[in-house]
């Protein structure tokens, strides 16, 4: 069942990408929509990141995970090296869990 879902998503993704290439000359996208599309993609990625950071199994993940994500986001914003961002975020979440703060 899982393999079928993965294959279906892969075929759908490939089809949408192929349609974009094939229909590029036939579709005239208004300038306003062209300006909004990059913002829509950023909004969807932000929503996905927020959902992953705040929930686990359909319920609130607790304070440790969002705190770790916040530390990682702050360090990434300050342009820290990727390894430092990942280790600091993981350490923050681990230390909060070790302290009993879920």
Steps between C-alpha positions, in 0.01 A plus 500: 500500500780742589688421178186571296460841667865586436472397135176698458658813649810458284293462183285801594805715571667401174178563306459849647863589422467366148174692448677820602768447238260394225239771563739789564442660158123438500411660834509871564535560874406853611777712654320517836485122523866469401585729792291293744624153407840524675327630815254210485785250486671665797172498693449129436855418610456709815174320583667164448792595724265632771292183491809281527642712782185525710326164462581135551241236420226758457550657843715781638864387514578679824734789570836332431460450126379854416773643724762301313357615168503860621866474603585345164306768312672777695844356429416447132378859480832612653671292226663248730652192333246226429665251736482754784132567426409130507703418810373803695137426409533133596686586821236753601218251454696220670594715802142618545376141487773394742386777737150356488352764274322303229 
